[in-house]
Amino acid sequence: MDKRFLIVECPRCQRVQVVDGRFKTRSCASCGKRFEIEGLAVLGSGKDAREARELVAVVKARLASRN
């Protein structure tokens, strides 16, 4: 997995969040579930955490427009 900041959805609660691609797992900030990052659909990515956080709003808007 690339060593950058990825935007993914929690597999349990579907909250969109930024994860550090250098790690294998992450705990969801919303529901607390620990999940593996590898294998999740990457909704976007940024070269740093700041850029990725800004992209989260774009990804959330795109997902909301589908519903």
C-alpha positions as CSV (number, residue, x, y, z in Angstrom):
1,M,0.0,0.0,0.0
2,D,1.2,3.5,-0.8
3,K,2.7,5.6,2.0
4,R,0.2,8.4,1.9
5,F,-3.0,9.4,3.5
6,L,-6.1,7.5,2.2
7,I,-9.8,8.3,2.5
8,V,-11.8,5.2,3.3
9,E,-15.2,4.2,4.8
10,C,-15.4,2.3,8.0
11,P,-16.7,-1.2,7.1
12,R,-19.1,-1.1,10.1
13,C,-20.6,2.4,10.2
14,Q,-19.6,3.7,6.8
15,R,-18.1,6.9,8.3
16,V,-15.7,8.5,5.8
17,Q,-12.3,9.1,7.4
18,V,-8.6,9.7,6.7
19,V,-6.2,6.8,7.4
20,D,-2.4,6.7,7.3
21,G,-1.4,4.3,4.5
22,R,1.7,3.3,6.4
23,F,-0.3,1.3,9.0
24,K,-2.2,-2.0,8.5
25,T,-5.1,-1.3,10.8
26,R,-7.1,1.7,12.1
27,S,-9.8,2.2,14.8
28,C,-12.9,4.0,13.6
29,A,-13.3,7.4,15.2
30,S,-17.0,7.0,15.2
31,C,-17.9,3.4,16.2
32,G,-14.5,2.2,17.6
33,K,-14.2,-0.9,15.4
34,R,-10.7,-1.8,14.5
35,F,-10.4,-2.7,10.8
36,E,-7.7,-3.6,8.3
37,I,-6.9,-0.9,5.8
38,E,-5.7,-3.2,3.1
39,G,-8.6,-4.4,0.9
40,L,-10.8,-1.4,1.6
41,A,-12.0,0.7,-1.4
42,V,-9.9,3.9,-1.4
43,L,-12.2,6.9,-2.1
44,G,-9.4,9.4,-2.4
45,S,-5.9,10.2,-1.2
46,G,-3.7,13.1,-0.3
47,K,0.0,13.6,-0.1
48,D,-0.4,14.8,3.5
49,A,-3.0,14.7,6.2
50,R,-4.2,18.3,5.6
51,E,-4.9,17.7,1.9
52,A,-6.7,14.4,2.7
53,R,-8.9,16.1,5.3
54,E,-9.9,18.7,2.8
55,L,-10.8,15.9,0.3
56,V,-13.0,14.2,2.9
57,A,-15.7,16.9,2.4
58,V,-15.6,16.4,-1.4
59,V,-15.9,12.6,-1.0
60,K,-18.8,13.0,1.5
61,A,-20.7,15.3,-0.9
62,R,-20.2,12.9,-3.7
63,L,-21.5,10.0,-1.6
64,A,-24.5,12.0,-0.4
65,S,-25.5,12.9,-4.0
66,R,-25.8,9.1,-4.7
67,N,-28.5,8.7,-2.1
